[in-house]
Amino acid sequence: YFFFFNDTATTEIYTRSIVGSVRCVQETDINPCVSCEKTPEEQIQEVVSHLQGAKFRRMWIVVQHADRWPEDTDKNCKFVNRMIAEAGKQKKQSGIASDILPWEKVMGKNCNVQDKNAKCWWIMHDKKENYLKFKPFGGFKTPILKEYDGPTHICSNEIDWDYQKDQHIVMHLHYLTCLLYTSPSPRDQRGSRMPSSA
């Protein structure tokens, strides 16, 4: 599930799932709105409420496009840390989806994620399935997931390709409306068919 906050409400953009070598899990991307009337706590609460009953592994807070954020890096840093703290209170795992360049531009070089249980999803489209060029940011020493390519299209659906250590294939799918299999054999793997809406 992908959420983009604006001045009045949450807009659901697309359904996303992570397809691994033997499993399919749903995750939640959140694009925060610091300039909105809603507090960071309210934005997390709204997402959790909207997804009540849905099973998802982690809430990813996306820090990518600097033009969507205020210039006050200290305010941005505090806002994101409050979101992550609220996710913990809601008993949800959380993490940051970003790279060192947008992170430092939006949050500043000295901003670290306070919750040591939060994880890093590294957004770096270099077409390489490894973490070798990862530069630490936000207190993260290594990512648990890397988006290394995309978007591409399979079955008329947009797909970004992700790398995760010890996984044969990982991808996240904006809309999955066809049955997908991972190698080596369809009969040995699991496919997933996602609903068109949450």
C-alpha positions, 0 to 999 in steps of 0.5 A: 500500500502506498500513501501520499499525504496532502493538505486534506487527506490521504490518497492511496496511490497503489498496492505494493507487495514484495515477492521473494523466492518463497513468499509474498508479503505486503508492505506500506509506503508512506510519503509524509506531509510536514506542512500539513495540519496533521501531526506525524502521529495522526498520519501514522494513525490514519494509515494504521486505521485505513489498513485495519485488518490487513497484514503487512510487514513494515511501514516504510517512510519515504524520503526521496524528493526534496521538493516535497519537504520544507527547507527546515532540516531539523523540523523534518528530522524531528517529524520523521522520528515522531512518525517512527515512534508512533509506528512503534506505539502502534506495534508496527515495524518501520523503516526509512526508504531513501539514499544518502543524497536525498536524506542529507538534503531533506534531513541534514547530515546529522539526523539519525533515526532514534529507533534502533529497530527501524530498518533501511530500504536503500533506493539506488537505481544502479542495476547492481544486486548488492550493497557494496556502494552503500554509504551510511546515513541516518544511523543506518550502517547497512540496508535490509533491502535495495531497490536497484532498478525499475520501473519495468512492466510485467503483465501490464503492471509497473514493477521495481526490482529490489535486492535482498540478501539470501533471496533469489528474486525480490520485486515490489509490484505497484499492481499485480494482476497476473500470476508471477512465478520465480525461478527455477520452476513454477511448480516449486514456487509460489505466485501471488494475485493481489486485489486491485485495491486495499 
